[in-house]
């Protein structure tokens, strides 16, 4: 991670300005106040009603980076769900030179289809560019075909591979590629708040984002994602779930790094010390699969996996959830809390539950024991193909 960052200026690219004007004067004022990018800045197209969300015919999700890989995990079909596995990178006459790399982090590649129209999105970048770039190569993912990239929240294990990814793909990404962020809070500097593990947890590199020609696209409200999916926007705390704070967040610019106070909620603008993260900037993303319901991805679910899924349901105006996958942030919680979470997820009644990353082995074992017909084991390199 580099300490480069972009100095203040007030330039807004014309495409971004048009979208800002459509978003309304309040959004325009908020972005202009920040003035932190010398490139494109926009507000994502808001989802004002369920009809604004597309119905898609297929959603294929590739686990690019996660903590676990089992080369002998077999592929299988579970009804309409295809579970495709990536084992060894072998060639006809030469021994393998690469293998999938695992690390504490998460990155997902999503390909959706609506009729003959397809879209590709990269959600998060894992912890290191070395693992991300290696796995993208082995998975056959071409960054030049991406229609958007998105960051779930401002934790290093989700954006640590970003700078290396952007540098490796300089000149290859689509011009003005949208980069979806929950809010300016994603840029705040962070340090670990875990016993025995103090120290910097990084900050997003504005200079790398600008130099890559990305369009920083703020999605503080529920928003359309690459015309096929949608983001949840801010996730309310509306259940028993409580937010743990493994990091502290510092408000303000430190040199040219950090977040602009004027672009944060009023209650946070005057903070002068590092405060525990409340993850108001975290977003989940989802797709509405025709005839089957929602496919919801929660990269970490710090605001609560139940809260996250219910917010997606409310935005889409549906009670039907086809699949929930991603990090559920349950590893640090006590067994009784995990059991209560599982009970709430059972009540939502998804067809498939696919825990990853920070969900924890104890919770994964609970799901496997109590929902065996709906549980699917994830593995780095796996591709889940959900079809209408």
C-alpha positions as a Markdown table, in Angstrom:
| # | Residue | x | y | z |
|---|---|---|---|---|
| 1 | Unk | 0.0 | 0.0 | 0.0 |
| 2 | Unk | 1.4 | 3.4 | -1.0 |
| 3 | Unk | 1.0 | 6.7 | 0.8 |
| 4 | Unk | 0.3 | 8.5 | -2.4 |
| 5 | Unk | -2.9 | 10.5 | -2.4 |
| 6 | Unk | -4.6 | 13.0 | -4.6 |
| 7 | Unk | -4.4 | 16.7 | -3.6 |
| 8 | Unk | -7.6 | 18.7 | -3.5 |
| 9 | Unk | -9.1 | 20.2 | -6.6 |
| 10 | Unk | -12.7 | 20.8 | -7.8 |
| 11 | Unk | -12.8 | 19.2 | -11.2 |
| 12 | Unk | -15.7 | 17.0 | -12.0 |
| 13 | Unk | -15.7 | 15.2 | -15.3 |
| 14 | Unk | -18.7 | 16.0 | -17.5 |
| 15 | Unk | -20.2 | 12.5 | -17.4 |
| 16 | Unk | -20.0 | 12.5 | -13.6 |
| 17 | Unk | -21.6 | 16.0 | -13.5 |
| 18 | Unk | -24.5 | 14.9 | -15.6 |
| 19 | Unk | -25.2 | 12.0 | -13.2 |
| 20 | Unk | -24.8 | 14.3 | -10.2 |
| 21 | Unk | -27.4 | 16.7 | -11.6 |
| 22 | Unk | -29.8 | 13.8 | -12.1 |
| 23 | Unk | -29.2 | 12.8 | -8.5 |
| 24 | Unk | -30.3 | 16.1 | -7.2 |
| 25 | Unk | -28.9 | 19.3 | -5.7 |
| 26 | Unk | -28.2 | 17.7 | -2.3 |
| 27 | Unk | -25.9 | 15.1 | -3.7 |
| 28 | Unk | -24.2 | 17.6 | -5.9 |
| 29 | Unk | -23.4 | 19.9 | -2.9 |
| 30 | Unk | -22.1 | 16.9 | -0.9 |
| 31 | Unk | -19.6 | 15.8 | -3.7 |
| 32 | Unk | -18.5 | 19.3 | -4.6 |
| 33 | Unk | -17.7 | 20.0 | -0.9 |
| 34 | Unk | -15.3 | 17.1 | -0.9 |
| 35 | Unk | -13.4 | 18.2 | -4.1 |
| 36 | Unk | -10.9 | 15.4 | -3.6 |
| 37 | Unk | -10.6 | 13.9 | -7.0 |
| 38 | Unk | -9.0 | 15.3 | -10.1 |
| 39 | Unk | -10.9 | 12.8 | -12.2 |
| 40 | Unk | -14.5 | 11.5 | -12.5 |
| 41 | Unk | -16.9 | 11.5 | -9.6 |
| 42 | Unk | -20.5 | 10.5 | -9.7 |
| 43 | Unk | -23.5 | 9.5 | -7.6 |
| 44 | Unk | -24.9 | 6.1 | -8.6 |
| 45 | Unk | -28.3 | 5.8 | -10.1 |
| 46 | Unk | -30.7 | 5.4 | -7.1 |
| 47 | Unk | -33.2 | 2.6 | -6.8 |
| 48 | Unk | -36.4 | 4.4 | -5.9 |
| 49 | Unk | -38.7 | 1.5 | -6.4 |
| 50 | Unk | -38.4 | -2.3 | -7.0 |
| 51 | Unk | -39.2 | -1.8 | -10.7 |
| 52 | Unk | -35.9 | 0.0 | -11.0 |
| 53 | Unk | -34.1 | -3.3 | -10.4 |
| 54 | Unk | -33.5 | -5.6 | -13.4 |
| 55 | Unk | -34.6 | -9.2 | -13.4 |
| 56 | Unk | -31.6 | -11.3 | -14.6 |
| 57 | Unk | -31.5 | -14.8 | -16.1 |
| 58 | Unk | -28.2 | -15.9 | -14.6 |
| 59 | Unk | -25.7 | -14.9 | -11.9 |
| 60 | Unk | -22.3 | -16.6 | -11.9 |
| 61 | Unk | -20.1 | -15.8 | -8.9 |
| 62 | Unk | -16.4 | -16.9 | -8.9 |
| 63 | Unk | -14.6 | -16.9 | -5.5 |
| 64 | Unk | -11.3 | -15.3 | -6.6 |
| 65 | Unk | -9.7 | -15.0 | -3.2 |
| 66 | Unk | -10.7 | -16.5 | 0.1 |
| 67 | Unk | -9.0 | -18.3 | 3.0 |
| 68 | Unk | -9.6 | -21.9 | 1.9 |
| 69 | Unk | -9.0 | -24.1 | -1.1 |
| 70 | Unk | -9.7 | -27.8 | -1.5 |
| 71 | Unk | -8.4 | -29.2 | -4.8 |
| 72 | Unk | -10.5 | -32.4 | -4.5 |
| 73 | Unk | -13.8 | -30.7 | -3.7 |
| 74 | Unk | -16.0 | -32.2 | -6.5 |
| 75 | Unk | -18.2 | -30.2 | -8.8 |
| 76 | Unk | -21.9 | -30.9 | -8.6 |
| 77 | Unk | -25.4 | -29.7 | -9.5 |
| 78 | Unk | -27.9 | -28.8 | -6.8 |
| 79 | Unk | -31.1 | -28.4 | -8.7 |
| 80 | Unk | -30.6 | -25.3 | -10.8 |
| 81 | Unk | -27.3 | -24.4 | -9.1 |
| 82 | Unk | -24.1 | -25.4 | -10.8 |
| 83 | Unk | -21.1 | -25.6 | -8.4 |
| 84 | Unk | -18.0 | -25.6 | -10.6 |
| 85 | Unk | -14.6 | -26.3 | -8.9 |
| 86 | Unk | -11.1 | -25.3 | -9.9 |
| 87 | Unk | -8.5 | -27.8 | -8.7 |
| 88 | Unk | -5.1 | -28.0 | -10.2 |
| 89 | Unk | -3.7 | -25.7 | -12.9 |
| 90 | Unk | -2.3 | -28.5 | -15.1 |
| 91 | Unk | -1.2 | -28.4 | -18.8 |
| 92 | Unk | -1.0 | -31.3 | -21.2 |
| 93 | Unk | 2.8 | -31.8 | -21.2 |
| 94 | Unk | 4.3 | -29.5 | -18.6 |
| 95 | Unk | 4.0 | -29.6 | -14.8 |
| 96 | Unk | 2.0 | -26.8 | -13.1 |
| 97 | Unk | 3.8 | -23.6 | -12.2 |
| 98 | Unk | 1.0 | -21.9 | -10.4 |
| 99 | Unk | -1.6 | -22.8 | -7.9 |
| 100 | Unk | -4.5 | -20.8 | -6.3 |
| 101 | Unk | -3.4 | -18.7 | -3.4 |
| 102 | Unk | -5.4 | -18.3 | -0.2 |
| 103 | Unk | -5.3 | -15.5 | 2.3 |
| 104 | Unk | -7.4 | -13.7 | 4.9 |
| 105 | Unk | -9.4 | -11.5 | 2.5 |
| 106 | Unk | -12.2 | -11.8 | 0.0 |
| 107 | Unk | -12.6 | -11.0 | -3.7 |
| 108 | Unk | -15.6 | -12.1 | -5.9 |
| 109 | Unk | -16.1 | -11.9 | -9.6 |
| 110 | Unk | -19.8 | -11.7 | -10.7 |
| 111 | Unk | -21.0 | -12.3 | -14.2 |
| 112 | Unk | -24.7 | -11.7 | -14.9 |
| 113 | Unk | -26.9 | -12.2 | -17.9 |
| 114 | Unk | -30.2 | -10.7 | -19.0 |
| 115 | Unk | -31.1 | -12.2 | -22.3 |
| 116 | Unk | -28.1 | -11.8 | -24.6 |
| 117 | Unk | -26.7 | -8.9 | -22.5 |
| 118 | Unk | -24.0 | -9.7 | -19.9 |
| 119 | Unk | -22.3 | -7.7 | -17.2 |
| 120 | Unk | -19.1 | -8.3 | -15.2 |
| 121 | Unk | -18.3 | -6.9 | -11.8 |
| 122 | Unk | -15.3 | -7.4 | -9.4 |
| 123 | Unk | -16.3 | -7.1 | -5.8 |
| 124 | Unk | -13.4 | -6.4 | -3.5 |
| 125 | Unk | -9.7 | -7.1 | -4.0 |
| 126 | Unk | -8.5 | -9.4 | -1.2 |
| 127 | Unk | -5.5 | -8.7 | 1.0 |
| 128 | Unk | -2.6 | -8.7 | -1.5 |
| 129 | Unk | -2.2 | -8.0 | -5.2 |
| 130 | Unk | 0.0 | -11.1 | -5.6 |
| 131 | Unk | -2.9 | -13.5 | -4.6 |
| 132 | Unk | -5.5 | -11.5 | -6.5 |
| 133 | Unk | -3.5 | -11.3 | -9.8 |
| 134 | Unk | -2.4 | -14.9 | -9.6 |
| 135 | Unk | -6.0 | -16.1 | -9.0 |
| 136 | Unk | -7.5 | -13.9 | -11.7 |
| 137 | Unk | -5.1 | -15.4 | -14.2 |
| 138 | Unk | -5.9 | -19.0 | -13.1 |
| 139 | Unk | -9.6 | -18.3 | -13.2 |
| 140 | Unk | -9.4 | -16.9 | -16.7 |
| 141 | Unk | -10.9 | -13.5 | -15.7 |
| 142 | Unk | -10.1 | -10.7 | -18.2 |
| 143 | Unk | -10.1 | -7.3 | -16.4 |
| 144 | Unk | -10.7 | -5.5 | -19.7 |
| 145 | Unk | -14.2 | -7.0 | -19.7 |
| 146 | Unk | -15.2 | -5.6 | -16.3 |
| 147 | Unk | -18.2 | -3.2 | -16.4 |
| 148 | Unk | -17.8 | -2.1 | -12.8 |
| 149 | Unk | -15.7 | -2.7 | -9.7 |
| 150 | Unk | -17.1 | -2.3 | -6.2 |
| 151 | Unk | -15.7 | -2.1 | -2.6 |
| 152 | Unk | -17.9 | -3.4 | 0.2 |
| 153 | Unk | -16.1 | -1.4 | 3.0 |
| 154 | Unk | -12.8 | 0.2 | 3.9 |
| 155 | Unk | -10.9 | -2.7 | 5.4 |
| 156 | Unk | -7.5 | -3.7 | 4.1 |
| 157 | Unk | -8.4 | -7.4 | 3.7 |
| 158 | Unk | -10.9 | -6.2 | 1.1 |
| 159 | Unk | -8.9 | -3.4 | -0.7 |
| 160 | Unk | -5.3 | -4.4 | -0.1 |
| 161 | Unk | -4.9 | -5.9 | -3.6 |
| 162 | Unk | -6.5 | -2.8 | -5.3 |
| 163 | Unk | -3.4 | -0.7 | -6.1 |
| 164 | Unk | -1.5 | -3.7 | -7.6 |
| 165 | Unk | -4.5 | -4.7 | -9.6 |
| 166 | Unk | -4.9 | -1.2 | -11.0 |
| 167 | Unk | -1.2 | -0.9 | -11.9 |
| 168 | Unk | -1.1 | -4.4 | -13.5 |
| 169 | Unk | -4.1 | -3.4 | -15.7 |
| 170 | Unk | -3.1 | 0.1 | -16.5 |
| 171 | Unk | -4.6 | 1.0 | -19.9 |
| 172 | Unk | -6.6 | -2.2 | -20.1 |
| 173 | Unk | -9.7 | -1.3 | -18.1 |
| 174 | Unk | -12.7 | 0.4 | -19.8 |
| 175 | Unk | -12.4 | 4.2 | -19.8 |
| 176 | Unk | -14.2 | 5.7 | -16.8 |
| 177 | Unk | -14.9 | 2.3 | -15.3 |
| 178 | Unk | -17.3 | 2.9 | -12.4 |
| 179 | Unk | -15.9 | 2.2 | -8.9 |
| 180 | Unk | -18.8 | 1.8 | -6.5 |
| 181 | Unk | -18.2 | 2.9 | -2.9 |
| 182 | Unk | -20.6 | 3.1 | 0.1 |
| 183 | Unk | -19.5 | 6.6 | 1.0 |
| 184 | Unk | -16.6 | 8.9 | 1.7 |
| 185 | Unk | -16.0 | 6.9 | 4.9 |
| 186 | Unk | -14.3 | 4.2 | 2.8 |
| 187 | Unk | -11.3 | 6.6 | 2.6 |
| 188 | Unk | -10.9 | 7.2 | 6.3 |
| 189 | Unk | -7.6 | 5.9 | 7.7 |
| 190 | Unk | -8.0 | 2.9 | 10.0 |
| 191 | Unk | -6.0 | 1.0 | 12.6 |
| 192 | Unk | -6.7 | -2.4 | 14.1 |
| 193 | Unk | -8.7 | -2.5 | 17.3 |
| 194 | Unk | -8.0 | -6.2 | 18.1 |
| 195 | Unk | -6.3 | -7.1 | 21.4 |
| 196 | Unk | -2.6 | -7.5 | 20.8 |
| 197 | Unk | -2.8 | -6.3 | 17.2 |
| 198 | Unk | -2.5 | -2.6 | 17.1 |
| 199 | Unk | -1.3 | -0.6 | 14.1 |
| 200 | Unk | -2.3 | 0.8 | 10.8 |
| 201 | Unk | -4.8 | -1.0 | 8.7 |
| 202 | Unk | -4.3 | 1.2 | 5.6 |
| 203 | Unk | -6.3 | 3.7 | 3.6 |
| 204 | Unk | -7.5 | 3.8 | 0.1 |
| 205 | Unk | -5.1 | 5.3 | -2.4 |
| 206 | Unk | -6.9 | 8.2 | -4.2 |
| 207 | Unk | -3.9 | 8.8 | -6.5 |
| 208 | Unk | -4.1 | 5.2 | -7.8 |
| 209 | Unk | -7.8 | 5.5 | -8.4 |
| 210 | Unk | -7.4 | 8.7 | -10.3 |
| 211 | Unk | -4.5 | 7.5 | -12.4 |
| 212 | Unk | -6.5 | 4.4 | -13.4 |
| 213 | Unk | -9.2 | 6.7 | -14.8 |
| 214 | Unk | -11.9 | 5.2 | -12.6 |
| 215 | Unk | -15.2 | 7.0 | -12.0 |
| 216 | Unk | -15.7 | 7.1 | -8.2 |
| 217 | Unk | -19.4 | 6.3 | -7.9 |
| 218 | Unk | -20.9 | 6.9 | -4.5 |
| 219 | Unk | -23.8 | 4.6 | -3.6 |
| 220 | Unk | -24.9 | 5.9 | -0.2 |
| 221 | Unk | -28.5 | 5.1 | -1.1 |
| 222 | Unk | -29.7 | 1.8 | -2.7 |
| 223 | Unk | -28.3 | 2.0 | -6.2 |
| 224 | Unk | -28.3 | 0.2 | -9.6 |
| 225 | Unk | -25.0 | -1.7 | -10.1 |
| 226 | Unk | -23.8 | -2.1 | -13.7 |
| 227 | Unk | -27.5 | -2.1 | -14.8 |
| 228 | Unk | -28.1 | -5.7 | -13.7 |
| 229 | Unk | -27.5 | -5.7 | -9.9 |
| 230 | Unk | -28.1 | -3.3 | -7.0 |
| 231 | Unk | -26.4 | -2.1 | -3.8 |
| 232 | Unk | -28.1 | -1.9 | -0.5 |
| 233 | Unk | -26.8 | 1.5 | 0.5 |
| 234 | Unk | -26.5 | 2.1 | 4.3 |
| 235 | Unk | -27.7 | -1.0 | 6.2 |
| 236 | Unk | -29.7 | -0.2 | 9.3 |
| 237 | Unk | -29.3 | -2.0 | 12.6 |
| 238 | Unk | -32.8 | -3.4 | 12.8 |
| 239 | Unk | -32.4 | -6.8 | 14.5 |
| 240 | Unk | -30.7 | -8.3 | 17.6 |
| 241 | Unk | -27.4 | -8.1 | 15.8 |
| 242 | Unk | -24.7 | -5.9 | 17.2 |
| 243 | Unk | -21.8 | -4.3 | 15.4 |
| 244 | Unk | -18.3 | -5.4 | 16.5 |
| 245 | Unk | -15.5 | -2.9 | 15.8 |
| 246 | Unk | -12.2 | -4.7 | 14.9 |
| 247 | Unk | -10.9 | -1.3 | 13.7 |
| 248 | Unk | -10.8 | 2.3 | 14.7 |
| 249 | Unk | -11.5 | 5.0 | 12.2 |
| 250 | Unk | -9.9 | 8.5 | 12.0 |
| 251 | Unk | -11.8 | 11.3 | 10.5 |
| 252 | Unk | -10.0 | 13.9 | 8.5 |
| 253 | Unk | -7.2 | 14.4 | 6.1 |
| 254 | Unk | -3.7 | 13.4 | 7.2 |
| 255 | Unk | -1.6 | 15.1 | 4.7 |
| 256 | Unk | -3.4 | 14.1 | 1.5 |
| 257 | Unk | -4.6 | 10.8 | 2.9 |
| 258 | Unk | -7.9 | 10.0 | 4.6 |
| 259 | Unk | -11.5 | 11.2 | 4.4 |
| 260 | Unk | -13.0 | 14.7 | 4.1 |
| 261 | Unk | -15.0 | 15.6 | 7.2 |
| 262 | Unk | -17.4 | 17.8 | 5.1 |
| 263 | Unk | -18.5 | 14.7 | 3.2 |
| 264 | Unk | -19.4 | 12.7 | 6.3 |
| 265 | Unk | -22.6 | 12.6 | 8.4 |
| 266 | Unk | -22.8 | 15.7 | 10.6 |
| 267 | Unk | -22.4 | 13.8 | 13.8 |
| 268 | Unk | -18.9 | 12.5 | 12.6 |
| 269 | Unk | -17.5 | 15.7 | 11.2 |
| 270 | Unk | -16.1 | 17.1 | 14.4 |
| 271 | Unk | -14.5 | 13.9 | 15.7 |
| 272 | Unk | -10.9 | 14.5 | 16.6 |
| 273 | Unk | -9.8 | 11.1 | 17.8 |
| 274 | Unk | -9.9 | 7.6 | 16.4 |
| 275 | Unk | -13.3 | 6.0 | 17.1 |
| 276 | Unk | -14.6 | 2.5 | 16.8 |
| 277 | Unk | -15.9 | 1.7 | 13.3 |
| 278 | Unk | -19.7 | 1.5 | 13.0 |
| 279 | Unk | -19.6 | 0.5 | 9.3 |
| 280 | Unk | -22.3 | 2.9 | 8.2 |
| 281 | Unk | -20.3 | 2.9 | 4.9 |
| 282 | Unk | -20.6 | -0.8 | 4.3 |
| 283 | Unk | -22.8 | -2.1 | 1.5 |
| 284 | Unk | -23.9 | -5.5 | 0.3 |
| 285 | Unk | -24.7 | -6.2 | -3.4 |
| 286 | Unk | -27.5 | -8.3 | -4.8 |
| 287 | Unk | -29.2 | -9.5 | -8.0 |
| 288 | Unk | -32.8 | -10.4 | -8.5 |
| 289 | Unk | -32.9 | -13.7 | -10.4 |
| 290 | Unk | -36.0 | -14.2 | -12.5 |
| 291 | Unk | -38.4 | -16.6 | -10.9 |
| 292 | Unk | -36.1 | -17.5 | -7.9 |
| 293 | Unk | -35.5 | -14.4 | -5.8 |
| 294 | Unk | -32.5 | -12.6 | -4.6 |
| 295 | Unk | -28.8 | -13.6 | -4.7 |
| 296 | Unk | -27.2 | -11.5 | -1.9 |
| 297 | Unk | -23.5 | -11.0 | -1.3 |
| 298 | Unk | -22.2 | -9.7 | 2.0 |
| 299 | Unk | -18.5 | -9.4 | 1.9 |
| 300 | Unk | -18.1 | -9.1 | 5.7 |
| 301 | Unk | -21.6 | -8.3 | 7.1 |
| 302 | Unk | -20.3 | -6.1 | 9.9 |
| 303 | Unk | -23.7 | -4.5 | 10.2 |
| 304 | Unk | -25.2 | -7.9 | 10.6 |
| 305 | Unk | -25.9 | -10.6 | 8.0 |
| 306 | Unk | -29.6 | -10.6 | 8.9 |
| 307 | Unk | -29.8 | -6.8 | 8.7 |
| 308 | Unk | -27.9 | -6.9 | 5.3 |
| 309 | Unk | -30.2 | -9.5 | 3.7 |
| 310 | Unk | -33.4 | -7.8 | 5.0 |
| 311 | Unk | -32.3 | -4.5 | 3.6 |
| 312 | Unk | -31.8 | -6.1 | 0.2 |
| 313 | Unk | -35.2 | -7.7 | 0.5 |
| 314 | Unk | -36.8 | -4.3 | 1.4 |
| 315 | Unk | -35.1 | -2.6 | -1.5 |
| 316 | Unk | -36.2 | -5.2 | -4.0 |
| 317 | Unk | -39.7 | -5.5 | -2.6 |
| 318 | Unk | -39.5 | -9.3 | -2.2 |
| 319 | Unk | -39.5 | -11.9 | 0.5 |
| 320 | Unk | -37.9 | -14.5 | -1.7 |
| 321 | Unk | -34.1 | -15.1 | -1.2 |
| 322 | Unk | -32.5 | -17.6 | -3.4 |
| 323 | Unk | -28.9 | -17.5 | -2.0 |
| 324 | Unk | -26.9 | -15.7 | 0.6 |
| 325 | Unk | -23.1 | -15.9 | 0.3 |
| 326 | Unk | -20.0 | -14.1 | 1.5 |
| 327 | Unk | -18.5 | -13.2 | 4.9 |
| 328 | Unk | -21.0 | -13.2 | 7.8 |
| 329 | Unk | -18.6 | -11.9 | 10.4 |
| 330 | Unk | -19.7 | -14.5 | 13.0 |
| 331 | Unk | -16.3 | -15.9 | 13.9 |
| 332 | Unk | -15.8 | -13.5 | 16.9 |
| 333 | Unk | -19.3 | -14.1 | 18.3 |
| 334 | Unk | -20.3 | -16.5 | 21.1 |
| 335 | Unk | -22.1 | -19.8 | 20.1 |
| 336 | Unk | -25.5 | -18.6 | 21.4 |
| 337 | Unk | -25.2 | -15.5 | 19.2 |
| 338 | Unk | -24.4 | -17.7 | 16.2 |
| 339 | Unk | -27.3 | -20.0 | 16.9 |
| 340 | Unk | -29.7 | -17.0 | 17.1 |
| 341 | Unk | -28.3 | -15.8 | 13.7 |
| 342 | Unk | -28.9 | -19.2 | 12.2 |
| 343 | Unk | -32.4 | -19.2 | 13.5 |
| 344 | Unk | -33.1 | -15.8 | 11.8 |
| 345 | Unk | -31.5 | -17.0 | 8.6 |
| 346 | Unk | -33.8 | -20.1 | 8.6 |
| 347 | Unk | -36.8 | -17.7 | 9.0 |
| 348 | Unk | -35.6 | -15.8 | 5.8 |
| 349 | Unk | -35.6 | -19.3 | 4.2 |
| 350 | Unk | -33.0 | -19.0 | 1.5 |
| 351 | Unk | -32.5 | -21.9 | -1.0 |
| 352 | Unk | -28.8 | -21.8 | -0.5 |
| 353 | Unk | -26.4 | -20.6 | 2.3 |
| 354 | Unk | -22.7 | -20.2 | 1.4 |
| 355 | Unk | -20.6 | -18.8 | 4.2 |
| 356 | Unk | -17.1 | -17.6 | 3.4 |
| 357 | Unk | -14.2 | -15.5 | 4.8 |
| 358 | Unk | -15.0 | -14.3 | 8.4 |
| 359 | Unk | -18.1 | -16.5 | 8.9 |
| 360 | Unk | -16.0 | -18.9 | 11.1 |
| 361 | Unk | -15.7 | -22.7 | 11.2 |
| 362 | Unk | -18.1 | -23.0 | 14.2 |
| 363 | Unk | -20.9 | -21.3 | 12.3 |
| 364 | Unk | -20.2 | -23.3 | 9.1 |
| 365 | Unk | -20.5 | -26.5 | 11.1 |
| 366 | Unk | -23.8 | -25.3 | 12.5 |
| 367 | Unk | -25.2 | -24.6 | 9.0 |
| 368 | Unk | -23.9 | -27.9 | 7.7 |
| 369 | Unk | -25.6 | -29.8 | 10.6 |
| 370 | Unk | -28.9 | -27.9 | 10.6 |
| 371 | Unk | -29.4 | -27.0 | 6.9 |
| 372 | Unk | -27.5 | -29.8 | 5.1 |
| 373 | Unk | -29.7 | -29.6 | 2.0 |
| 374 | Unk | -29.1 | -25.8 | 1.7 |
| 375 | Unk | -25.5 | -25.5 | 2.8 |
| 376 | Unk | -22.8 | -25.3 | 0.1 |
| 377 | Unk | -19.1 | -25.5 | 0.9 |
| 378 | Unk | -17.1 | -22.7 | -0.7 |
| 379 | Unk | -13.5 | -22.9 | -1.8 |
| 380 | Unk | -11.2 | -20.4 | -3.6 |
| 381 | Unk | -11.7 | -20.8 | -7.3 |
| 382 | Unk | -15.2 | -22.1 | -7.0 |
| 383 | Unk | -17.8 | -20.7 | -9.4 |
| 384 | Unk | -21.5 | -20.7 | -8.4 |
| 385 | Unk | -23.8 | -20.5 | -11.3 |
| 386 | Unk | -27.4 | -19.5 | -10.4 |
| 387 | Unk | -30.0 | -19.8 | -13.2 |
| 388 | Unk | -33.6 | -18.7 | -13.6 |
